[in-house]
Amino acid sequence: MCAMSNDGMAPIHLACSKGVNLVQYIIEHIPSSLELLDRGRGCTPFLTAVYFNQLEVIKYLISKKCNLSATDNEGSGAVHISVARGHFNVVKYLIDNNYCNPNVTNHQDFTPLHLAVTANRYRILEYLLSKSIPSMSVVWLHEIKHLSDSPHDAHNNAVLINVQNKDGNTPLHYACGLGRKDMVSLLLEASLSNNNLLITNKERQTPLHIAVASGHDDTAETLLSSVTGSSTHHDLLIATDNEGSTVLHTACSDGNIDMFHYLASIYPQGVNVIDNRGRGLLHAACEGGDIRIVRTIIETHGLDPELEDEDGITCLHLIKRIYIYEYLKPNIESNPTPKDKSGRTPLHYASRSDNIRMVRYLIETFPCTPDDPDNDGYTSVHGACEAGSIELVQYFLTDLNCNALAETIDHKTLLYYATISSNLELVRFLVIKFGLKPHPHDIDIAKAVNPDSALANYLQQIFDDMIFDMIEEEKRMKEEIHHEKHEQEQIDPQIHDIVS
């Protein structure tokens, strides 16, 4: 009765998915099956009963002293599973009776509250929040984590609202990212203070950053309106992530015109902020590609399109849409294709990002060519190879007759950058059409990504054939020299006889 089915379940697990009678029979005859793990998810009979919403089976297994702290292969316990599956009756039974720790975390440090949000279980979220202690921190959670082994402790019944998972995200971060405005409102109402709005994840993003980045304007407005007139309102607007970006940067880089207008209206001074790289909103807007934001930033707020970041990069280097370049032309006539501090022009950037339309526009409109090198000899052709764009490389080498043998100062060829892109078709094109030969470092790069890849094997074969041909050529030359020497030795005696 312990034999496993094709999906890794023993009879006890199958019985737990059906009802209590057969479970009682198996446990009475085979007591060891009480904690038997299935071979699929690593679930005990208790977790299996939870998964299939078998409350009577759960009650019976608890009466038999089953392990209430059991977890599956992902570290999820009974409360995690019942929340994710939406089994409200099971969740309530386990927590109301102090059978399970409602703050227990799985391998990703998700609490049941995280899962209630991500699985969109509004009723369960509402229930969990009714038992919350919003002022407690994740540090306190770790201090009481041992209570998961003592499920009947009274403190174990208090749900923590602001626990952060391994990525640093709280349930509020997820509610904002998923645009679940009703859940956001619940979480805000359950908090004793506004501090949860300022908790940042490992990217130093607040819940507002997440809402704006996910395009959930109504959720973002809900967050801000909940703290209107408080210092938290201002703190949210000036908060920066790991790159130094505010929510205004995020709105611009995502091309979210409505959110940009909203944020700029309530925080107009934020239009002048710059990130850690020295980039302003115009850099972000040009990268985002919404010309309406670009127009507003220049015409209403007066930002300079030739402003450089710390690396000398202007917004022109980042433009992805031709119509934005066309709009900016009157403002950049003195220097339409500026160089950054490494000597790269917008053409380098467009090539490296495989923006073929922008590449053609720049070449046809301004005095620049793909063979123009940066300070290290890196050309736009190298950039196209690094992007893995065979169409762009063909355009450069075949249509424009660019230099296929171009090397950087440190002797990196087009083949080197094509190898970085892992595009075997492009590598074959360069080898067959233009006779490029791989260097050992080209092979090393391919093998570093995947030593058994078709690209690595192809380059190794070409290199081995090249070495073989060199050896054969050397042998042939030696044989020719030997043959010529032998003929000369035959001629010399004849000359000597004639002279004699």
Secondary structure, DSSP 8 states (H G I E B T S, - for coil): -----TTS--HHHHHHTT-HHHHHHHHHH-GGGGG---SSS---HHHHHHHTT-HHHHHHHHHTT--TT---TTS--HHHHHHHHT-HHHHHHHHHTT-S-TT---TT---HHHHHHHTT-HHHHHHHHTTB-TT--HHHHHHTGGGGGSTT-GGGG-B-S----TTS--HHHHHHHTT-HHHHHHHHHH-SSSGGGG---TT---HHHHHHHTT-HHHHHHHHHTTTTSHHHHHHHH---TT---HHHHHHHTT-HHHHHHHHHH-GGGGG---TTS--HHHHHHHHT-HHHHHIIIIIT---TT---TTS--HHHH---HHHHHHHGGG-TT-SS---TTS--HHHHHHHTT-HHHHHHHHHHSS--TT---TTS--HHHHHHHTT-HHHHHIIIIIS---TT---TT---HHHHHHHTT-HHHHHHHHHHH-----HHHHHHHHHH-TTSHHHHHHHHHHHHHHHHHHHHHHHHHHHHHHHHHHHHHHHHHHHHHH-
